[in-house]
């Protein structure tokens, strides 16, 4: 929904999904994305905001809701599942619940 709104109000015909607000509307690079996220985080009262924080949160939420880690690996574009495991923040309560459900 928000992505469609963003694309609908863009005033350029550039191929990149995210471009700078000012002409010549160049591709928004990593430092620009990080600056925007830090600003959003500051306005929301959230500290230490960076793109990988959201990737980590996405991976953790998907796995905690039952998504297979191999599917999360594909969604995040990781070549190795060990990289995906780094993104996942283990939840001890979820591990206990899984043990009770499958092993106890």
C-alpha positions as CSV (number, residue, x, y, z in Angstrom):
1,X,0.0,0.0,0.0
2,X,2.6,2.6,1.0
3,X,5.0,1.4,-1.7
4,X,2.3,1.9,-4.3
5,X,1.6,5.4,-2.9
6,X,5.3,6.2,-3.1
7,X,5.5,5.0,-6.7
8,X,2.4,6.9,-7.6
9,X,3.7,10.3,-6.4
10,X,7.2,10.0,-7.9
11,X,8.0,12.8,-10.3
12,X,10.7,10.9,-12.2
13,X,11.1,8.0,-14.6
14,X,14.2,6.4,-13.0
15,X,14.6,2.6,-12.8
16,X,15.8,2.4,-9.2
17,X,13.1,1.9,-6.6
18,X,14.4,4.5,-4.2
19,X,15.9,7.7,-5.6
20,X,16.9,11.0,-4.0
21,X,14.3,13.7,-3.6
22,X,16.3,16.3,-5.5
23,X,17.0,16.3,-9.2
24,X,18.7,14.5,-10.9
25,X,17.0,11.8,-8.8
26,X,20.0,9.5,-8.5
27,X,19.7,6.0,-6.9
28,X,19.5,6.3,-3.2
29,X,22.7,4.8,-1.8
30,X,23.3,3.0,1.5
31,X,24.4,6.2,3.3
32,X,21.3,8.0,2.2
33,X,19.1,5.2,3.4
34,X,20.9,5.0,6.7
35,X,20.5,8.8,7.2
36,X,16.7,8.6,6.5
37,X,16.3,5.7,8.9
38,X,18.2,7.4,11.6
39,X,16.0,10.5,11.2
40,X,12.8,8.4,11.3
41,X,14.2,6.6,14.4
42,X,15.0,9.8,16.1
43,X,11.5,11.2,15.5
44,X,10.0,7.9,16.8
45,X,12.2,7.9,19.8
46,X,14.0,4.7,18.7
47,X,17.8,4.5,19.2
48,X,20.4,2.7,17.1
49,X,18.3,2.5,13.9
50,X,19.9,1.0,10.8
51,X,18.8,-1.2,7.9
52,X,20.1,-4.4,9.4
53,X,18.1,-3.9,12.6
54,X,15.0,-4.3,10.4
55,X,16.3,-7.3,8.6
56,X,17.2,-8.9,12.0
57,X,13.7,-8.1,13.3
58,X,12.1,-9.5,10.2
59,X,14.0,-12.7,10.4
60,X,13.3,-13.1,14.1
61,X,9.6,-12.4,13.7
62,X,9.2,-14.8,10.8
63,X,11.0,-17.7,12.6
64,X,9.1,-17.0,15.8
65,X,5.8,-17.2,13.9
66,X,6.7,-20.6,12.5
67,X,8.4,-19.7,9.2
68,X,11.0,-22.2,8.1
69,X,14.5,-20.9,8.4
70,X,15.3,-22.0,4.8
71,X,12.4,-19.8,3.6
72,X,13.8,-16.9,5.7
73,X,17.2,-17.5,4.1
74,X,15.7,-17.1,0.6
75,X,13.7,-14.0,1.6
76,X,16.8,-12.3,2.9
77,X,18.9,-13.4,-0.1
78,X,21.5,-15.3,1.9
79,X,23.7,-17.8,0.2
80,X,24.4,-19.6,3.4
81,X,21.9,-20.6,6.2
82,X,24.6,-19.8,8.7
83,X,24.3,-16.1,7.7
84,X,20.5,-16.3,8.3
85,X,21.2,-17.8,11.8
86,X,23.2,-14.8,12.7
87,X,20.2,-12.6,12.0
88,X,17.9,-14.6,14.2
89,X,17.7,-13.6,17.8
90,X,16.7,-16.7,19.8
91,X,13.8,-16.4,22.1
92,X,14.1,-18.8,25.0
93,X,10.4,-18.9,25.6
94,X,9.8,-19.9,22.0
95,X,12.5,-22.7,22.3
96,X,10.8,-24.0,25.5
97,X,7.4,-23.9,23.8
98,X,8.8,-25.8,20.8
99,X,10.3,-28.4,23.1
100,X,7.0,-28.9,24.9
101,X,5.1,-29.2,21.6
102,X,7.4,-31.5,19.8
103,X,9.6,-33.4,22.3
104,X,7.7,-33.5,25.6
